[in-house]
Each structure stands twice: as structure tokens, then as C-alpha cells.
């Protein structure tokens, strides 16, 4: 069955949070006419929400009577409502009751507090954001709080002991189990290398611009208007360049390559053979194109990029394909999308990712420095771009410092 991105404003075909498109059928006629949502439970599962919440939401939004029969998986809305209208309405549910209010990631738990607040607890960025209690569904949720599932075992998302990795996991089975497995990975905490770089960067004399890393600076306006505005900011040629889903990008060789890599990984428990990737790119005639690097950055890696040293694992392939600084830039651009959109939980690992690129000579100091100098909307919206660069600061500083040391040495040598 066709899946779509949980966030429909994200046009990235490699976005890993997917759900089925709503399927409905009209039954009965006259006053008895009703819409049956055929795949409601699957969609609710992808969103990690009780199906009753979703169907109640429709009822409130459409001013219609709803019936939920979980036992026989029947979810019905009185009246005739076509699937596209329901899909639009579902966006409202996702925005209000699923996506993190801070980072817009859909991996959140709903928590009803003792004093009747509803909180979205984000697994990606760790923020807890309030749900608007004025919506009628909020009243229903407070009265019918989410059932405590087996999920409780996972403490705060930071404990990764004994958690099994499941990298090969298909983005299509983004059910709660899949989400849970992913959450342990780097759950927002710094890994060792990042810690080291951060520590070193802290000891550096400030270069006067007073840039320190503050969470507040990362805040991104995630209101619907702001997201729409940002989406409109993307120039058309860029939209094309981003290998978009839909008529335009669907058959592009970049899209074909990306989807092929994703499905190969699914079949092979997350592993992918570099030689085969190269051959596939060759077959598609894009093994020399810089844009191919963007696709690779978005598809070769996953949440364990640092933990499993995936940069090193693919360094041979990447090195072979990177033949100019344009290629390097495309790799960094793809990485911006990979982290900024697909894996916000990896934001703190950006310095380590850049370090790995640098160590394996996939990007030169010059390219990384230029990249870090200013935010760009070429690959992601400007806010995300800024956020990623902000997170990269410790590494950029470290690079700068290393360079200064070098030039000091040169002077002494003279
Ligand atoms: Zn979040």
C-alpha cells in the first residue's frame, strides 16, 4: 500500500517516518450515509496513537458522529467524507497531537499529567511540549489517557544499555516498536568524540564573537505558517534538485538510486555493499555527478552513523565518487538533510560526523570551513541550516585552531 510522509510538508522521499495514505469508502445512502476508514488502525499505529483519538479528532473537526469498533477494526464517520479531506484533517491531528512542538519529530509520547495537562514527550530532542487544551479532543484524551503500553521499559531514552540495534528496519514499519528501537541510539546525548571536541573548544580563547552553544538559539519557529513560509522559500530549481517525490523527481536517476539503496538495506539488515552502490550509480549514469553524493549522504547512513562508524565503512565508495569540491559540498548538503530533517536526534553528533569526513578525506578543511561560514537554504530551510551549523561549531573551531597552530609553527620555522 502506498505510504506517504507523516509530515506532508516534508517532500523528502527518504524521510523515514511514513504512514499509509488514508483509504475510505462510502457506505449506505441518504441519512444513513457514512464513511468507513479502512486503514485507520494502521495509520494510528504509524503515529503511535490510539485509533480512537484519530477517529474522535475527525468527528470533532468535521462535526460528525463517529463510531469506533476496535474489536472488528471498524472506524466510521457519519456522512460522506472523501479520503483527501480526511487526509487534510489528519495533518491537523498530527500537528497538534503527534509532532514535537520544538523539533517537529513524530517520535513523541503523549502524557497526561496529574493536573490535566497533555504533553508531547519528544524522543528525538528531549523537549516536552504542551498540547493545546482548547481542542475538544484534548478533553477526550484527558478523560481517556493513553494506555501504558510495554513501552515503559525504556526509561528516559538515554539509557542505551542492552538495547538492540535494528538498523535494517524499514521506514515503512514505523510502528511504535520500530520507533522505540530507534530511540536508544545516541538519544540526544553527546558521544565521546563530540564530548572531546566540545571540551577542547571550551578551552579555546573566545574569538570575540561570543558564540556559545545555547539551546535557545536552536529554537525553530514550528508554527504551521512558519513551516509553510519556509517551504515556499525553497526555489523551484532546488525543489527539483532535492529529488522530490511526485511527478518530477519520481523517475530521476537520483531518486531511483536512493530508493534502491534504501530497499537493499532493508533486505540486508541495514548493510549495503559499496561496490554494488557504485555499479548501480554507473548503470544509472550518475556515478560522476556531484548530486549523487547528496543522495548517498541521505541513504547510506542511519541513526548509528557514529556508533557503527558508518563513515569509515563507506569511505572507500565515497572517496571514489568525490572528485571535486562540488562533490564535497553535495556530501555536506546531503548530510544537512540527513541530520536536519531525518535525524534531528543526531544534531549533537554533527561535529563527529564532520570529523569522520575530515579524517577520511571526504571533505577538505576548506570546504568544511566555507560550508560552516554561512547558513544556506540550498538543502534545507534556513532555520534548520543554522541549527546544523550551530551544532557544528565545536568542530569548526577545532579546525580553525588546528590551522592557527600550523601557521604558528610555520612562523617559528622561519
Ligand atoms: Zn523534539
Boltz pocket constraint, residues with backbone or C-beta under 6 A from the ligand:
constraints:
  - pocket:
      binder: B
      contacts: [[A, 100], [A, 101], [A, 102], [A, 103], [A, 104], [A, 105], [A, 122], [A, 123], [A, 124], [A, 125], [A, 126], [A, 127]]
      max_distance: 6.0
